[in-house]
Amino acid sequence: MNGKIKTKTDKGYGFISREGEEKDLFFHSNDLEGISFDELQEGAEVTFEIEEGEKGLAAKKVKVAE
């Protein structure tokens, strides 16, 4: 899947917006690959997988798109 980093919090998580989807997707800093949470910028294009978590759908294996 593809999307963009919409928001980041100072608590180590954020949300990804996806084209054609109204609800943003949660991601946690532990699910980033190849980049640190501090290096990740809002608006960055990312790729990810979607998994069902405790609180609903979440992005996993989040990477900056090349």
N, C-alpha and C positions, 0 to 999 in steps of 0.2 A: 504494500500500500504506500501511497505518497501523501504528503501533507506539508504544512508549514507550522513552525513553532509560533503559537499565538501569544501565550503568556508564560512567564516563569515566576516562581515565587522565591522568597528568601528561605524557604523551608525545604528545598531540594526536590520540588516537583513542578509540573506545569501542564499545559494543555496544548494539543495539536489540533489545528483546524483542517478539515478535509473537504475538498470540493464536492458539492452535491449533498453534504450532510449538515444538518442543523446543529447537532450536538457535537461539541468538541470532545476530543479523546484525551483522557488522563495519561500522563507518563511520569515515572519516577526517575531520579538521577541514577539509580542502580540499574536501570534498563538501557542506559546509553552505551554505545559501542564505538570506540575510536575517537571519542571526544569527551572532555570533562564538562560537567554541568556549568562551570564558570565560563568556559570557552564558548558554549552554545549561545547563539544570539537569537532574540525574537525575530521572526520573519525568515529564519533559515529554512530552506527546503530539506525535508527529511524523508527517509524511507523507514518502514517499520512493519511489524507483524501485530495482529490484534489477537488478544487472548481474553477470556472471561476471567475476571478477578473477583475478589471478595465483594467489591462495591460496583460491579458491572464491567463493561468492556474497558480494556486498558491497552496502551501501546507497549510493545516489548521489542527488544533488539533494535532500538532506535539508532539510526545512523544518518549523518549528513549526506544528502544526495550529491553525487558527483556530476 
